[in-house]
Every structure is written in C-alpha cells, then in structure tokens.
Amino acid sequence: MNNNKLSKASITVEASLVLPIFIFAMYAFIFFLQVLNVQEEIQQGLLRTARYCEKIGYVYDYVMDYEAEEKSKQTDQNQQHENEDSSIDPREIATYLITSGLMQAKFGEVIDQHIINKSCVVGGMQGLNFLLSSYDVETNIADIIVQYKVHIPIGLSIIDDFYVIQKSKVRVFVGLSNTYSEEEDTDEDCVYIAETGTVYHESKDCTYLKLSITKITGNRLDNQRNSSGAKYYACEICKPEHKQQEYYYITKQGNRYHSNTNCSGLKRTINVIKRSEVGNRRACARCGKQ
C-alpha cells in the first residue's frame, strides 16, 4: 500500500521537473521562429530598397558634375572664399543621400512597419540603424546594412538582448557618360564598320553603309542582278515565296530579295571601333582617306 503511494508521488515529481523544461523548449522554439520571420521580412525590405537604390546612382554623378562646374567658376575668387566653400563637400552630401538617409527612408516605405513594431526588435522601426551603410565611388557598389537589437522575452538576467546585422549589396546604375577628353580624342579617332563588313569607313554617312532599297515587281525578279552581277535569292528571314507577290524589295549590295521593308535582313548594324582595332579590314574605296 505504501509502495504504491510512493510510486505515484515519484511520477508527480518527475512531471513537475520535466514539464517546465518542455514548456521552455517550446517557447524558445516559437521565439526562434519569430526571429526568423522578422529577419526574412527585413531582408525582403533590404532587397526592395537595393533595387530602388540601383536606379538613383546618377545622383552622385550629378553632384560631382555640379562640383566641377562650380570649381571652374571660382578661378577669380580669393583663397579665403575658396576655403569657405571647401568646407562643404558635395561628396559627403551625395554619399549620405545614397546611403543612410535615403536607404532608411525607402526601407520604411517598402516594409510592413506593423510587423516590425510588434516584433522582438527593440524599439521597432525606430530601433533600425542604417549608419553602417556605404557607397563605394570607385566600384559603384551600394552596401545597405541595417543593425538592430533583438529582445529575448525571458525573465532571466543572465540572458541579455543581442545585436543582429543584415545587409544587401547592389551595383548602382550610373549610366554611360558621353563625355571624353580632348586629349583622348586627338590620340586616336574612330571608324565605322558594318556588322559583317570587311572594310572600314571614315564616315557613318558613307553610301555603302546606307542601304539603298529598291522596290521591284515579281516578273522582274529572275532577271534582276546586284552590283556584283549576282542573282537574288529568297531571304532566309522573311522567306518570301517566289513570284507569289506583286512586289519585292532588294538592295544593290545584297543578294537576297525580301517580302517587306521591315525584314531585319534589310537592316544594317553599324559598329564604332578605334582605328587601332581595324585589323585586316581595308579602307572603303568611297569614303577612305586618300
């Protein structure tokens, strides 16, 4: 009788020891899932912010161009005035706009702020710090970095809140500058070539580069010859049927006839290369230098 009571009491004690551990483990697991959910939400926000930042890289280039223009207007000013102006560095303004200030503002637009404010992030949206973000001028790489503190909702003084850092890196699009120095222009000029051409041209307006399209009737097709005396064959792109149309389109330099003027076979791609890259191509007999 006493043995049975002792056995029941021992089971109760074991349950009282195991149950808190089990509850703590489940609570920790749920908290871990919440942290993962918050991190995923923040990472998605960083990616959306990165896609936005890669489109506004021209801001930096614009400020740099403005700075160069302003410096050219200051040649007649005294040294004191120049020192006063130099205290404001446009690079710092542009870098700040593209990094922490702009990034944090855009991040707040693309993310669900309610999720962050109700999460384990200390301070909610106000607790997100973008001051570590940077923009590399040389490589045009924007590094979007957010730092925040995660609060552990457990009443144990030995477990403190911890910091989390997430980041997203993107190459900023700044476009292609069409400016060049006079020194580069005098060192080497450029010539023009057709995509499959064997000659180079001094002028892009050379008649050999501009296709002269002729419209002919179907009954003249068999007797028509190009400038080299060759016959015309059906274009492999638009695939016109022989003598099934009233009109066809040809060029003097080509050897194909086409069903319409929109055929890509009637379009000529002109590339611009440096003179040093001409290789074995010979000069055009019409526009080449004498």
ZAMARGU-4260 file (C-alpha; in steps of 0.2 Angstrom, whole numbers, plus 5000, padded with zeros to 4 digits):
<rodrens>
0) 5000/5000/5000 | 5014/5012/5005 | 5024/5007/4990 | 5010/5011/4978 | 5008/5029/4986
5) 5027/5031/4985 | 5027/5027/4966 | 5013/5039/4962 | 5022/5053/4971 | 5038/5049/4962
10) 5029/5051/4945 | 5022/5068/4950 | 5039/5074/4955 | 5046/5069/4938 | 5032/5078/4929
15) 5034/5094/4939 | 5053/5094/4933 | 5050/5089/4915 | 5035/5100/4911 | 5044/5117/4914
20) 5058/5111/4903 | 5046/5106/4889 | 5037/5122/4890 | 5053/5132/4890 | 5059/5122/4875
25) 5043/5125/4865 | 5043/5144/4870 | 5061/5145/4864 | 5057/5136/4848 | 5042/5148/4844
30) 5053/5163/4848 | 5066/5156/4836 | 5053/5155/4823 | 5048/5173/4826 | 5066/5179/4825
35) 5067/5170/4808 | 5051/5178/4802 | 5057/5196/4807 | 5074/5193/4798 | 5065/5187/4782
40) 5054/5202/4782 | 5069/5214/4785 | 5079/5205/4771 | 5065/5207/4759 | 5064/5225/4763
45) 5083/5227/4760 | 5081/5219/4743 | 5067/5231/4738 | 5077/5245/4744 | 5093/5239/4735
50) 5083/5238/4719 | 5077/5256/4721 | 5095/5262/4726 | 5102/5255/4710 | 5091/5267/4700
55) 5097/5283/4708 | 5115/5282/4707 | 5116/5296/4695 | 5113/5307/4710 | 5131/5306/4715
60) 5137/5309/4697 | 5126/5324/4695 | 5133/5331/4712 | 5151/5328/4706 | 5147/5337/4689
65) 5140/5351/4698 | 5155/5352/4709 | 5167/5353/4694 | 5156/5366/4686 | 5157/5377/4702
70) 5176/5375/4704 | 5178/5381/4686 | 5169/5397/4691 | 5180/5401/4706 | 5196/5404/4697
75) 5195/5423/4700 | 5190/5422/4719 | 5202/5424/4733 | 5209/5410/4744 | 5198/5414/4759
80) 5182/5412/4749 | 5189/5395/4742 | 5192/5389/4759 | 5175/5393/4765 | 5167/5384/4750
85) 5178/5369/4753 | 5171/5366/4770 | 5155/5359/4761 | 5160/5343/4752 | 5147/5338/4739
90) 5154/5320/4740 | 5148/5319/4758 | 5131/5326/4754 | 5129/5313/4739 | 5136/5299/4749
95) 5124/5302/4764 | 5109/5304/4752 | 5113/5287/4744 | 5117/5278/4760 | 5109/5280/4777
100) 5096/5294/4774 | 5089/5289/4758 | 5090/5270/4762 | 5081/5271/4778 | 5068/5282/4771
105) 5065/5270/4757 | 5066/5255/4768 | 5051/5262/4779 | 5041/5263/4763 | 5043/5245/4756
110) 5042/5236/4773 | 5027/5231/4784 | 5030/5243/4799 | 5017/5235/4809 | 5026/5218/4809
115) 5042/5226/4815 | 5034/5237/4828 | 5025/5222/4836 | 5041/5210/4834 | 5056/5206/4845
120) 5065/5221/4838 | 5070/5233/4852 | 5062/5250/4848 | 5053/5243/4832 | 5056/5254/4817
125) 5065/5267/4827 | 5077/5253/4833 | 5084/5250/4815 | 5100/5258/4812 | 5107/5261/4794
130) 5123/5271/4799 | 5134/5257/4793 | 5128/5258/4775 | 5140/5264/4762 | 5143/5268/4744
135) 5159/5264/4735 | 5163/5278/4722 | 5176/5268/4713 | 5165/5252/4710 | 5148/5260/4711
140) 5143/5247/4725 | 5130/5252/4737 | 5131/5241/4753 | 5114/5243/4763 | 5117/5237/4781
145) 5104/5238/4795 | 5108/5235/4813 | 5096/5231/4827 | 5094/5223/4844 | 5083/5208/4847
150) 5074/5207/4864 | 5073/5190/4872 | 5057/5189/4882 | 5063/5178/4896 | 5064/5183/4914
155) 5082/5178/4916 | 5095/5191/4919 | 5109/5180/4913 | 5102/5181/4895 | 5104/5198/4888
160) 5097/5206/4871 | 5109/5203/4856 | 5113/5213/4841 | 5109/5207/4823 | 5116/5214/4807
165) 5108/5211/4790 | 5114/5218/4773 | 5111/5218/4755 | 5124/5223/4741 | 5120/5230/4724
170) 5129/5239/4710 | 5122/5256/4707 | 5117/5261/4689 | 5125/5277/4685 | 5123/5276/4666
175) 5136/5279/4652 | 5144/5296/4651 | 5146/5303/4633 | 5159/5315/4638 | 5178/5312/4633
180) 5193/5322/4635 | 5201/5331/4620 | 5217/5323/4624 | 5209/5306/4621 | 5201/5312/4605
185) 5217/5318/4597 | 5227/5302/4602 | 5215/5291/4592 | 5199/5293/4582 | 5186/5280/4577
190) 5180/5272/4561 | 5164/5264/4556 | 5161/5246/4551 | 5146/5235/4546 | 5142/5220/4557
195) 5149/5208/4544 | 5159/5220/4533 | 5177/5218/4528 | 5181/5237/4525 | 5180/5251/4537
200) 5173/5268/4534 | 5178/5286/4539 | 5160/5292/4539 | 5145/5285/4545 | 5136/5293/4531
205) 5145/5283/4518 | 5133/5277/4505 | 5140/5260/4507 | 5134/5260/4525 | 5116/5266/4520
210) 5107/5253/4511 | 5098/5258/4496 | 5082/5248/4495 | 5073/5246/4478 | 5056/5240/4475
215) 5053/5229/4460 | 5039/5219/4453 | 5038/5200/4454 | 5040/5197/4435 | 5057/5206/4435
220) 5064/5196/4449 | 5073/5182/4439 | 5082/5195/4428 | 5087/5207/4441 | 5106/5207/4446
225) 5115/5216/4460 | 5130/5227/4459 | 5142/5212/4458 | 5131/5204/4444 | 5124/5190/4456
230) 5107/5184/4456 | 5095/5187/4470 | 5089/5173/4481 | 5075/5172/4494 | 5079/5179/4511
235) 5080/5166/4525 | 5072/5178/4537 | 5056/5184/4529 | 5055/5169/4517 | 5046/5176/4503
240) 5038/5165/4490 | 5045/5166/4473 | 5034/5176/4461 | 5019/5175/4473 | 5019/5193/4477
245) 5017/5208/4467 | 5032/5217/4474 | 5048/5213/4482 | 5062/5223/4490 | 5081/5221/4485
250) 5097/5231/4488 | 5111/5234/4476 | 5124/5227/4488 | 5115/5211/4494 | 5109/5195/4485
255) 5093/5192/4494 | 5075/5198/4489 | 5063/5202/4503 | 5044/5202/4505 | 5043/5218/4515
260) 5054/5233/4521 | 5053/5228/4539 | 5063/5212/4537 | 5079/5213/4548 | 5089/5207/4533
265) 5086/5225/4526 | 5093/5232/4542 | 5112/5236/4544 | 5121/5236/4561 | 5135/5249/4561
270) 5148/5247/4574 | 5160/5261/4580 | 5178/5255/4584 | 5195/5263/4586 | 5207/5264/4572
275) 5219/5253/4580 | 5206/5239/4581 | 5203/5239/4562 | 5214/5224/4559 | 5214/5216/4542
280) 5200/5227/4536 | 5204/5238/4521 | 5198/5256/4519 | 5182/5260/4510 | 5186/5265/4492
285) 5172/5278/4493 | 5175/5287/4509 | 5193/5281/4514 | 5207/5294/4516 | 5217/5296/4500
</rodrens>
